[in-house]
């Protein structure tokens, strides 16, 4: 019975550790990844990312020349 209790305790510790790592990733890493995706998407489309509105701004970074179409 002692061995089964020890294994249950290790299972609980493992589940709590996985939940803690998931919470840290969700709170700290995921917003940074989302911001980078939005920034790179806006920049590749020729728009400027505005961190205040968290969206692409309506002014273009550059104007295409007649050669670019």
C-alpha positions as CSV (number, residue, x, y, z in Angstrom):
1,X,0.0,0.0,0.0
2,X,2.9,2.3,0.7
3,X,4.2,1.8,-2.8
4,X,0.9,2.7,-4.4
5,X,0.7,5.9,-2.3
6,X,4.2,6.9,-3.4
7,X,3.3,6.4,-7.0
8,X,0.1,8.4,-6.5
9,X,2.1,11.2,-5.0
10,X,4.5,11.3,-7.9
11,X,1.6,11.4,-10.3
12,X,0.1,14.3,-8.5
13,X,3.5,16.1,-8.5
14,X,3.9,15.5,-12.2
15,X,0.4,16.8,-13.1
16,X,1.0,19.9,-11.0
17,X,4.3,20.5,-12.6
18,X,2.9,20.2,-16.1
19,X,0.0,22.5,-15.2
20,X,2.6,25.1,-13.9
21,X,4.6,25.0,-17.1
22,X,1.5,25.3,-19.2
23,X,0.4,28.4,-17.1
24,X,3.8,30.0,-17.5
25,X,3.8,29.5,-21.2
26,X,0.2,30.8,-21.6
27,X,0.8,33.9,-19.5
28,X,4.3,34.9,-20.7
29,X,5.3,33.3,-23.9
30,X,2.1,33.1,-25.9
31,X,1.4,36.9,-26.0
32,X,4.9,37.5,-27.3
33,X,4.5,34.9,-30.0
34,X,1.1,36.5,-31.0
35,X,2.6,40.0,-31.2
36,X,5.5,38.7,-33.3
37,X,3.2,37.0,-35.7
38,X,1.0,40.1,-36.1
39,X,4.1,42.4,-36.5
40,X,5.7,40.2,-39.1
41,X,2.4,39.7,-41.0
42,X,1.8,43.5,-41.1
43,X,5.4,44.2,-42.1
44,X,5.4,41.6,-44.9
45,X,2.2,43.1,-46.3
46,X,3.8,46.6,-46.3
47,X,1.8,47.9,-43.4
48,X,3.1,49.2,-40.0
49,X,2.1,47.4,-36.9
50,X,0.7,49.7,-34.2
51,X,1.3,48.3,-30.7
52,X,-1.2,50.7,-29.2
53,X,-4.2,49.4,-31.2
54,X,-2.6,46.0,-31.6
55,X,-3.5,46.1,-35.3
56,X,-2.0,47.1,-38.6
57,X,-2.1,50.9,-39.1
58,X,-3.8,52.4,-42.1
59,X,-0.6,54.1,-43.3
60,X,1.8,52.1,-45.5
61,X,5.5,51.9,-44.7
62,X,6.3,52.4,-48.4
63,X,4.5,53.2,-51.6
64,X,5.1,50.7,-54.4
65,X,6.7,52.1,-57.5
66,X,5.3,51.7,-60.9
67,X,7.7,48.8,-61.5
68,X,6.3,46.9,-58.6
69,X,2.8,46.9,-59.9
